[in-house]
Amino acid sequence: MPKLKTRKAVAKRFKITGTGKILRHSSGKSHILTKKSKKRKRGLSKAKILVGSQAKMIKRMLPYN
């Protein structure tokens, strides 16, 4: 059976933890930051955990992680 290819775009955007959970970063932290509160910006900078069917899809796209 041939090797499976990794989706490079997905590999750049998501990280798999040691326990197998998938981390993603929020959008909305690159510009127009003056109107956003400190609390909101702080929340956007933290990584979030993907759950459910989305996580399943991402795991399929990253076969060797």
N, CA, C and O atoms as a GROMACS GRO file, in nm:
protein
  260
    1MET      N    1   0.084  -0.119   0.000
    1MET     CA    2   0.000   0.000   0.000
    1MET      C    3   0.088   0.125   0.000
    1MET      O    4   0.184   0.132   0.078
    2PRO      N    5   0.059   0.222  -0.086
    2PRO     CA    6   0.144   0.342  -0.092
    2PRO      C    7   0.126   0.430   0.031
    2PRO      O    8   0.030   0.417   0.107
    3LYS      N    9   0.222   0.519   0.049
    3LYS     CA   10   0.215   0.614   0.159
    3LYS      C   11   0.099   0.711   0.137
    3LYS      O   12   0.065   0.743   0.023
    4LEU      N   13   0.041   0.758   0.246
    4LEU     CA   14  -0.064   0.859   0.238
    4LEU      C   15   0.000   0.996   0.241
    4LEU      O   16   0.099   1.018   0.310
    5LYS      N   17  -0.057   1.088   0.166
    5LYS     CA   18  -0.004   1.225   0.164
    5LYS      C   19  -0.069   1.309   0.273
    5LYS      O   20  -0.189   1.297   0.300
    6THR      N   21   0.013   1.393   0.336
    6THR     CA   22  -0.036   1.487   0.436
    6THR      C   23  -0.085   1.612   0.365
    6THR      O   24  -0.019   1.661   0.273
    7ARG      N   25  -0.201   1.665   0.407
    7ARG     CA   26  -0.249   1.792   0.353
    7ARG      C   27  -0.167   1.903   0.418
    7ARG      O   28  -0.185   1.931   0.537
    8LYS      N   29  -0.078   1.964   0.343
    8LYS     CA   30   0.016   2.061   0.399
    8LYS      C   31  -0.053   2.186   0.454
    8LYS      O   32  -0.008   2.243   0.553
    9ALA      N   33  -0.162   2.228   0.389
    9ALA     CA   34  -0.235   2.346   0.438
    9ALA      C   35  -0.292   2.318   0.577
    9ALA      O   36  -0.295   2.407   0.662
   10VAL      N   37  -0.338   2.196   0.599
   10VAL     CA   38  -0.394   2.158   0.729
   10VAL      C   39  -0.282   2.144   0.832
   10VAL      O   40  -0.298   2.183   0.947
   11ALA      N   41  -0.169   2.090   0.790
   11ALA     CA   42  -0.055   2.071   0.881
   11ALA      C   43  -0.003   2.204   0.934
   11ALA      O   44   0.046   2.211   1.046
   12LYS      N   45  -0.014   2.310   0.854
   12LYS     CA   46   0.033   2.442   0.897
   12LYS      C   47  -0.065   2.508   0.994
   12LYS      O   48  -0.024   2.592   1.075
   13ARG      N   49  -0.193   2.472   0.987
   13ARG     CA   50  -0.295   2.542   1.066
   13ARG      C   51  -0.335   2.471   1.195
   13ARG      O   52  -0.388   2.535   1.286
   14PHE      N   53  -0.311   2.342   1.204
   14PHE     CA   54  -0.354   2.265   1.320
   14PHE      C   55  -0.238   2.191   1.383
   14PHE      O   56  -0.140   2.158   1.316
   15LYS      N   57  -0.249   2.165   1.514
   15LYS     CA   58  -0.146   2.093   1.588
   15LYS      C   59  -0.214   1.982   1.667
   15LYS      O   60  -0.320   2.004   1.725
   16ILE      N   61  -0.154   1.865   1.668
   16ILE     CA   62  -0.210   1.754   1.744
   16ILE      C   63  -0.133   1.741   1.875
   16ILE      O   64  -0.010   1.736   1.875
   17THR      N   65  -0.206   1.734   1.986
   17THR     CA   66  -0.143   1.723   2.118
   17THR      C   67  -0.100   1.579   2.142
   17THR      O   68  -0.129   1.490   2.062
   18GLY      N   69  -0.031   1.557   2.252
   18GLY     CA   70   0.015   1.423   2.287
   18GLY      C   71  -0.098   1.325   2.310
   18GLY      O   72  -0.083   1.206   2.286
   19THR      N   73  -0.212   1.376   2.357
   19THR     CA   74  -0.327   1.288   2.384
   19THR      C   75  -0.417   1.271   2.262
   19THR      O   76  -0.516   1.198   2.268
   20GLY      N   77  -0.383   1.338   2.150
   20GLY     CA   78  -0.459   1.321   2.026
   20GLY      C   79  -0.564   1.427   1.999
   20GLY      O   80  -0.638   1.417   1.902
   21LYS      N   81  -0.571   1.529   2.084
   21LYS     CA   82  -0.665   1.638   2.059
   21LYS      C   83  -0.606   1.732   1.954
   21LYS      O   84  -0.484   1.737   1.936
   22ILE      N   85  -0.692   1.806   1.886
   22ILE     CA   86  -0.647   1.895   1.780
   22ILE      C   87  -0.666   2.039   1.824
   22ILE      O   88  -0.774   2.079   1.866
   23LEU      N   89  -0.557   2.118   1.814
   23LEU     CA   90  -0.560   2.259   1.850
   23LEU      C   91  -0.570   2.344   1.725
   23LEU      O   92  -0.509   2.314   1.623
   24ARG      N   93  -0.646   2.453   1.735
   24ARG     CA   94  -0.656   2.550   1.627
   24ARG      C   95  -0.644   2.689   1.686
   24ARG      O   96  -0.666   2.708   1.806
   25HIS      N   97  -0.608   2.786   1.603
   25HIS     CA   98  -0.602   2.924   1.647
   25HIS      C   99  -0.721   3.000   1.590
   25HIS      O  100  -0.769   2.968   1.481
   26SER      N  101  -0.766   3.099   1.662
   26SER     CA  102  -0.882   3.179   1.619
   26SER      C  103  -0.842   3.279   1.512
   26SER      O  104  -0.727   3.324   1.505
   27SER      N  105  -0.939   3.313   1.430
   27SER     CA  106  -0.918   3.420   1.332
   27SER      C  107  -0.954   3.553   1.397
   27SER      O  108  -1.013   3.556   1.505
   28GLY      N  109  -0.917   3.662   1.333
   28GLY     CA  110  -0.956   3.794   1.383
   28GLY      C  111  -0.852   3.859   1.472
   28GLY      O  112  -0.887   3.948   1.549
   29LYS      N  113  -0.727   3.818   1.464
   29LYS     CA  114  -0.622   3.874   1.551
   29LYS      C  115  -0.514   3.945   1.469
   29LYS      O  116  -0.409   3.979   1.522
   30SER      N  117  -0.540   3.968   1.340
   30SER     CA  118  -0.434   4.024   1.256
   30SER      C  119  -0.445   4.175   1.236
   30SER      O  120  -0.342   4.243   1.230
   31HIS      N  121  -0.564   4.229   1.225
   31HIS     CA  122  -0.578   4.374   1.205
   31HIS      C  123  -0.713   4.421   1.257
   31HIS      O  124  -0.797   4.340   1.297
   32ILE      N  125  -0.734   4.552   1.256
   32ILE     CA  126  -0.853   4.618   1.315
   32ILE      C  127  -0.866   4.576   1.462
   32ILE      O  128  -0.971   4.528   1.504
   33LEU      N  129  -0.759   4.596   1.537
   33LEU     CA  130  -0.757   4.553   1.677
   33LEU      C  131  -0.797   4.664   1.773
   33LEU      O  132  -0.819   4.638   1.892
   34THR      N  133  -0.805   4.787   1.726
   34THR     CA  134  -0.833   4.898   1.817
   34THR      C  135  -0.975   4.894   1.873
   34THR      O  136  -0.998   4.934   1.987
   35LYS      N  137  -1.069   4.846   1.794
   35LYS     CA  138  -1.209   4.841   1.841
   35LYS      C  139  -1.239   4.718   1.926
   35LYS      O  140  -1.346   4.710   1.985
   36LYS      N  141  -1.146   4.623   1.932
   36LYS     CA  142  -1.167   4.502   2.011
   36LYS      C  143  -1.113   4.520   2.152
   36LYS      O  144  -1.008   4.582   2.172
   37SER      N  145  -1.184   4.468   2.249
   37SER     CA  146  -1.142   4.483   2.388
   37SER      C  147  -1.021   4.396   2.418
   37SER      O  148  -0.991   4.302   2.345
   38LYS      N  149  -0.951   4.429   2.527
   38LYS     CA  150  -0.834   4.351   2.567
   38LYS      C  151  -0.873   4.207   2.596
   38LYS      O  152  -0.802   4.113   2.559
   39LYS      N  153  -0.987   4.191   2.660
   39LYS     CA  154  -1.035   4.057   2.696
   39LYS      C  155  -1.062   3.973   2.570
   39LYS      O  156  -1.028   3.855   2.564
   40ARG      N  157  -1.122   4.036   2.470
   40ARG     CA  158  -1.152   3.967   2.345
   40ARG      C  159  -1.025   3.928   2.271
   40ARG      O  160  -1.015   3.816   2.221
   41LYS      N  161  -0.928   4.020   2.265
   41LYS     CA  162  -0.800   3.991   2.197
   41LYS      C  163  -0.724   3.881   2.268
   41LYS      O  164  -0.661   3.796   2.205
   42ARG      N  165  -0.729   3.882   2.401
   42ARG     CA  166  -0.662   3.780   2.480
   42ARG      C  167  -0.724   3.642   2.452
   42ARG      O  168  -0.653   3.542   2.442
   43GLY      N  169  -0.855   3.639   2.440
   43GLY     CA  170  -0.924   3.515   2.410
   43GLY      C  171  -0.893   3.463   2.271
   43GLY      O  172  -0.884   3.342   2.249
   44LEU      N  173  -0.876   3.556   2.176
   44LEU     CA  174  -0.845   3.517   2.039
   44LEU      C  175  -0.703   3.462   2.026
   44LEU      O  176  -0.675   3.384   1.934
   45SER      N  177  -0.614   3.501   2.116
   45SER     CA  178  -0.475   3.457   2.103
   45SER      C  179  -0.454   3.315   2.154
   45SER      O  180  -0.354   3.252   2.120
   46LYS      N  181  -0.547   3.265   2.235
   46LYS     CA  182  -0.532   3.130   2.290
   46LYS      C  183  -0.579   3.024   2.190
   46LYS      O  184  -0.671   3.048   2.112
   47ALA      N  185  -0.516   2.909   2.195
   47ALA     CA  186  -0.553   2.799   2.106
   47ALA      C  187  -0.680   2.732   2.158
   47ALA      O  188  -0.699   2.719   2.279
   48LYS      N  189  -0.765   2.688   2.066
   48LYS     CA  190  -0.890   2.621   2.102
   48LYS      C  191  -0.879   2.473   2.059
   48LYS      O  192  -0.801   2.438   1.971
   49ILE      N  193  -0.959   2.390   2.124
   49ILE     CA  194  -0.961   2.247   2.091
   49ILE      C  195  -1.078   2.218   1.998
   49ILE      O  196  -1.191   2.259   2.025
   50LEU      N  197  -1.050   2.148   1.889
   50LEU     CA  198  -1.155   2.107   1.795
   50LEU      C  199  -1.226   1.984   1.850
   50LEU      O  200  -1.162   1.896   1.908
   51VAL      N  201  -1.356   1.977   1.831
   51VAL     CA  202  -1.432   1.860   1.877
   51VAL      C  203  -1.525   1.811   1.766
   51VAL      O  204  -1.556   1.885   1.673
   52GLY      N  205  -1.568   1.688   1.776
   52GLY     CA  206  -1.670   1.633   1.688
   52GLY      C  207  -1.622   1.597   1.550
   52GLY      O  208  -1.508   1.553   1.532
   53SER      N  209  -1.710   1.618   1.453
   53SER     CA  210  -1.684   1.574   1.316
   53SER      C  211  -1.571   1.652   1.251
   53SER      O  212  -1.501   1.598   1.165
   54GLN      N  213  -1.552   1.778   1.292
   54GLN     CA  214  -1.442   1.856   1.235
   54GLN      C  215  -1.308   1.795   1.273
   54GLN      O  216  -1.218   1.785   1.190
   55ALA      N  217  -1.295   1.754   1.399
   55ALA     CA  218  -1.171   1.693   1.446
   55ALA      C  219  -1.143   1.563   1.370
   55ALA      O  220  -1.029   1.533   1.337
   56LYS      N  221  -1.248   1.489   1.342
   56LYS     CA  222  -1.235   1.363   1.269
   56LYS      C  223  -1.180   1.388   1.128
   56LYS      O  224  -1.093   1.315   1.080
   57MET      N  225  -1.233   1.493   1.061
   57MET     CA  226  -1.187   1.527   0.926
   57MET      C  227  -1.040   1.567   0.927
   57MET      O  228  -0.963   1.524   0.841
   58ILE      N  229  -1.001   1.650   1.024
   58ILE     CA  230  -0.863   1.698   1.031
   58ILE      C  231  -0.767   1.582   1.057
   58ILE      O  232  -0.659   1.577   0.998
   59LYS      N  233  -0.806   1.490   1.145
   59LYS     CA  234  -0.721   1.373   1.173
   59LYS      C  235  -0.699   1.290   1.048
   59LYS      O  236  -0.591   1.234   1.028
   60ARG      N  237  -0.801   1.281   0.964
   60ARG     CA  238  -0.789   1.206   0.839
   60ARG      C  239  -0.692   1.274   0.742
   60ARG      O  240  -0.625   1.207   0.664
   61MET      N  241  -0.684   1.406   0.749
   61MET     CA  242  -0.596   1.481   0.659
   61MET      C  243  -0.451   1.481   0.709
   61MET      O  244  -0.360   1.514   0.633
   62LEU      N  245  -0.429   1.444   0.836
   62LEU     CA  246  -0.294   1.438   0.893
   62LEU      C  247  -0.265   1.293   0.934
   62LEU      O  248  -0.271   1.260   1.052
   63PRO      N  249  -0.234   1.207   0.838
   63PRO     CA  250  -0.223   1.064   0.869
   63PRO      C  251  -0.108   1.025   0.960
   63PRO      O  252  -0.119   0.925   1.031
   64TYR      N  253   0.002   1.099   0.960
   64TYR     CA  254   0.120   1.056   1.035
   64TYR      C  255   0.148   1.143   1.157
   64TYR      O  256   0.264   1.152   1.199
   65ASN      N  257   0.050   1.206   1.213
   65ASN     CA  258   0.069   1.289   1.332
   65ASN      C  259  -0.004   1.233   1.450
   65ASN      O  260   0.001   1.291   1.559
   0.00000   0.00000   0.00000
